[in-house]
Structure formats: C-alpha cells, structure tokens
Amino acid sequence: MEIAYHFLFNITTKSSNNLDDSHKIHVLCQVISKALKTTILESSSNYFLPHGVTTYALLSESHIAIHTWPEKNFMIIDILTCKKPDSDAIQQIKQRIAEGYNLKKIELKEEVIRND
C-alpha cells in the first residue's frame, strides 16, 4: 500500500543569485505547496551567516524543506507528502525553479513509500 511520496531535488545553479534571498525561497515553498495542492500549517525561514537559507513548511500532508548553499551554487528541495501529486505537479515545480534560478543542473529523485 502506498503511504507517502518523496521527492528530492538537487539543484545546481550557474550563479548564487537568489539563493541567499530568504523571502524568495519562502515564496518558492508556497508555490510548491500550491502545485501539490497541499495545506501549509506553519512555515519558517532562517538565514545563516555568512550565507545560506533554510525554509520549511509543515503541511497537513507532511513537509517541504528547502536548503541553500550560495557559496556552492546549490540548493536542495525535500518534499514528503502522503497525498499523491497530480501528474503535472512535479513538472510545474521544475518549471518554477527554472524560472527563478539560473539552472545549470537539476536532478530529481522520487520514491514511493509503501507499507507492505
């Protein structure tokens, strides 16, 4: 039986632009939630000195976490949801990431978690 869906985006950008912008990262978290049709219960962001942002959203369906390493032009987006995403939701998320960040490479690992 399928009980959860895990998506891990490993994103390398061509520049560090926007990877240190906690507001923009927070908005990306909201965009992801909307694409997945999930409900955010609470969310928070933390800016790390000298650089980097972590943002999370606690969902009624599980969580979204975004971590950035501007000095390495790198970002990880971790999504776990018990609600099966619509077929085009992940594509919408990829498109929004591409629109907001100067992408060099995006890798997606997907896992269906089962309770068999």
N, C-alpha and C positions, 0 to 999 in steps of 0.2 A: 504494500500500500504506500502510495506517495504521501509524504507528510510535510516536506519542505523543498524549496528550490533555492539553490545557492549560486550566485553569480559573482565572479571576481574579475574585475577589470584591472589590468596592469597597463598603465598609460605612460608612454614616454613622449615628451613634447620637444619641439625644436628650440624653445626658449622657456624661461621661467615666468614669463608674463602670465598674470592672473593666478599663479599657483600660491602666491602669498596673500591673496585677497580673500579674507575670511567671509566677507559679505557675498562675493560671487560664488564661493564654494558652498555656502549655506543655501543660496538660491538654487544651485545645481542639485543639492539634496532634495529640495522641494519639487523640482522638475522631475527628478527620478521617481519620487513618490507618486506624483500625478500620473506619469506614464504607466506606472504599475497599478494604478487605481487602488492605492493603499491609504491608510489614515495615519497621519502623524499625531502621536500623543504628546510628545515633547521633543525638543531638539536643542542642541547647543553647539557652539564652536569655541575652539581655543587656538589662539595664536601663540606660537613658540618663538622665543628669541634664540638665535638671531633670525630664524626664518622657519616657516612651515606652519601648516594649519591642519587641525583635526576637527571634523564636523561629524556629528552623529544625529540620526533621527530614530527615536524609539517609535516603532509602528505598532498598531494594534495587531498587525500580522507578523511582526518581528523587528528587523532593523536595517538601517542603511548607515554605513560609516565611510567617510572619505578622509584619506590621509595624504598630505602633500610633502614633497621634498624638493623645494625650488632649486636648491643648490645642485641637485642631480637631474633636474627637469623631469621629475617623476611624480606620479600620483597613483594611488590605489583606491578603487571604489569596491566596497564589500557590501553585498546585498544578500540578505536571507529573508525569505518570505514563505509563509505557509499557504499563500494564495497563488495559484498558478497564473503566471503572467499571460496576457493576451499575446498572440503570435507576433504582433508588430511592436510590442512594448520595448523589447531589448533593442530593436533597430532604431526606435525613436530615441532611446537613451544614447546610443552610439552617435546618432546624428547631432544631438545637443552637445555632446562632448566635443565633437569635431567642430561645431560652430563656435564654441567658446575658447578653444585651446588650439594652439598651433601644433597639431599632431605630427609626430614622427612615426609612432607605432602604437597600436592598441591590441592587446591580447585579452581574450575573454575565456575564462574557464567556467564551465557550467556543470552543476551536479544536481541530480535529483536525489533527495534523501528519502530513503524508504524504511519502513518498519515492517519487515517481513518475518 
